[in-house]
């Protein structure tokens, strides 16, 4: 069985890899993120925060439970956004033009601090070529499932 620290570090690295990959496809491949992509980025930040808290918390106690809840809820929310994005790609007639969510996300105050990470300027129905046979939202959803499994391992490592 993996130790608490190894599981937490794996969760942090998974989140960092997902965010780094998102920036790579945006900046290098010019695949522009839509509002659902940005929501998934926020979810990966929440997951990473939960695993970081778990990494530096005491082996038992309220902070550890809070950290596990943050990581788990971030993974569930992110998976929901990712798999909804997969559904949108499969049903492109369901979307129409500029998403109101895009306007709200782009108006958040911290977007100006790191616009490459937080600015939404794509459409959720834009179809990009698959990476290794899977769409980017599906890869993201699988990353969130992996984060949820790591959260389960973190809970198990506690006992």
N, C-alpha and C positions, 0 to 999 in steps of 0.2 A: 504494500500500500504506500502511496506517495504521502510525503509529509505535508502539513498545512502550508508551509512556505513554498514548496515546489508547486502545489496546486494553485496557490495565489499568484505566483510568478507566471505560471502558464497562462492564467487568465489575463494578466496584465499584458503579456507578450501577444496573446491572441488579439486583444483589442488594439494594441499598437500596430500589429501587422495589418489588421483590417483597415484602420484609419490611414496608414501609410499607403496601402494599395489603392484606397479611394483617391488619395491625392495624386498618386502616380497616374491612374487612368484619366484623371481630370487634367492634369498639367501636361503630361507627355502625349497621351492618346487623344486629348481634346474631347473627352466624353463629359459633357456638362451635367452637373448634379441637379436633380429635380427636388421638389420639397420632400418627397418620401426618402430620398437619398440622404438629405440633411437630417431628417428625423432619425435615421439609422445611425448617422455619425454621432448625434447627441446620445443615442442609446449606448453606443460603444464607449463613449466617454463616461457614462454612468456605470457601465460594467467595469471598466478599468478602475474607476474610483472605488467601487465596492471591493475589488480584489486588492487594491493598494491598502485600503483600510484593514482588510483581513490580514494582509502581510505584516502590518505593523501593530496589530492589536494583540492583547493578551490571549493565551490559549483558550481561556474560557471567559465568559462574561457578556455583558450587554453590548459592548462595542463590536465584538465578534459576531454576535447575532445580527446586529444592525448592518454590518458589512456584508454578511451573507444575503440578507434581505435586499440590500441595494443592488448587489450583483445579480441576484436572481430576478428581481423585478425589472431591472434594465434589460436583461436577456429576454424576458418574456415580452416586454414592450417592443424591443427591437425586432424580435422574430415576428410579432404581429405586423409591424410596419413592412418588414421585408417580404413576408408572404402575401400581404395585401398588394404590394408592388408587383409581385409575380402575377397576381390575379389581374391587375390593371394591364399588364403587358399582354396577357392572354385575351383580354376584352377591351381593345383600344377604343371601341365606340363609346365607352362609358366616360371618357374624359373629353373636356372641351376647353381649349385655350388656356389662359393664365389661371393658375390655381390660386384661390384666395389664401390658402396656407402659405404659398410662396411670398405673398406680400407681408404676412405677419412674421414669418421667419426672417426675412431680409430686414425687417424693421427692428429686430432685437438689438439692444445697444452694443453687445460684444461682437457683432458681426463686423464692425469697422476695425476691430483689433486684429482679426485674422480672416479677411474676406475669402481667401482661397479655401479655407476649411468650412466656412459657415454660410456663404452666399449661394442661394439657389437660383440658377439661371437656365435650367433645362425643363423639359416637360416629362411628366411621369410616363407618358405613352411613347416616348422616344425609344426606338429599338436599336441597340448596338449589337455588334457581332458577339456571339458567345465566347467565353473564355473556357477553354478545355471542355467544350460541349454544354456549358451551363451559363445562364444569364447572370449578370452581376448581382441583381437582387436575390437570386437563388443562392449564390455563393454567400452572400451576406446572411441570409436566413440560416444556412448551414453553420456559419460561424456563431450565430446566436444560440443555435441548438448545442453546439460544442461548449459554449460558455455556460449554458444551463447545466450540462453534464458536469462541467468543472465545479459549478456551485454545489451540485449534489455531492461530489467528491470532497469538497471543502466541509460540508456538513458532516459527512461520514468520518473525515479525518479528525473531527472534533472529539469523537467518542473513543 
